[in-house]
Amino acid sequence: MSKRVIILLKAFVHLLCLAPFVWLLHLYQNGSLGLLPDPVNFITHFTGDWALWTLLACLTITPVRRLHTSLGFLIRFRRMVGLYAFFYATLHLLTYVLLFSGYDIPTALAGVQSGHLSEAWTQFKLVWPRMWDDIRKRRFIQVGFAAWVILLLLAATSPSAIMRAMGGKNWQRLHWSVYLAAWLGVTHFWWMVKPGVMSPLRVTIVLDVLLLARMGYWVMKKIKARRNLAA
Ligand code: HEM
């Protein structure tokens, strides 16, 4: 595949991944977000959903690329899509910290604008006890946070220079934890909904199919290696 086509495809993937964020900004700008009964709840759910779906899209790239040699180029988009998953997960976390928990944004901004940078931190310290209490009491937030920490680690180690410094094998081992992050994200979703609500079922099925594909590939590889040894 030519370099030009890859650049065009990359631009297309960027547009696709940014579309939900642009849509959210659009809803904010045209005032529709403010008309919703609970805008903060909407943003929390919207960013959480997109964090999970982008993460699953990232996990889909490897099994799809293995279907045919001509699909090998797809690997070039994996890091990009993974970073978008981290982007949406971070927006989701920021929504929780800055909007959900009652952080006083106007006061923090006014403080920063008048040169008191520490005001942002002072406001955080005010909401922290309530947030900490929430984190301690609600285990779905604990697993969500664990998923975000893994995504942070993966994003921080994603540049090629870090991969070279870590060594391919170590890097790969660490990056397998992306499955753990997705599993924690799905668990976070199940633990959040009320008993009997089935909205997390779709993401669960997708993740299970991806895990099965991964295991199937691993088993086939082992069988092939044994056959080669025996031959
Ligand atoms: C960083 C720490 C995280 C915090 C503090 C957090 C917090 C929350 C909160 C407060 C809600 C809404 C709960 C409610 O309405 O009662 C939520 C929903 C959700 N979160 Fe998170 N979350 C975190 C990380 C994640 C991550 C990493 C993912 C995905 C990989 C994720 C995916 C979701 C999903 C899918 C929903 C439900 C969306 C829906 O109902 O459609 N969260 N989260």
Boltz pocket constraint, residues with backbone or C-beta under 6 A from the ligand:
constraints:
  - pocket:
      binder: B
      contacts: [[A, 41], [A, 44], [A, 45], [A, 46], [A, 47], [A, 48], [A, 49], [A, 51], [A, 52], [A, 55], [A, 89], [A, 92], [A, 93], [A, 96], [A, 100], [A, 140], [A, 141], [A, 143], [A, 144], [A, 145], [A, 146], [A, 147], [A, 148], [A, 181], [A, 182], [A, 185], [A, 186], [A, 188], [A, 189], [A, 192], [A, 199]]
      max_distance: 6.0
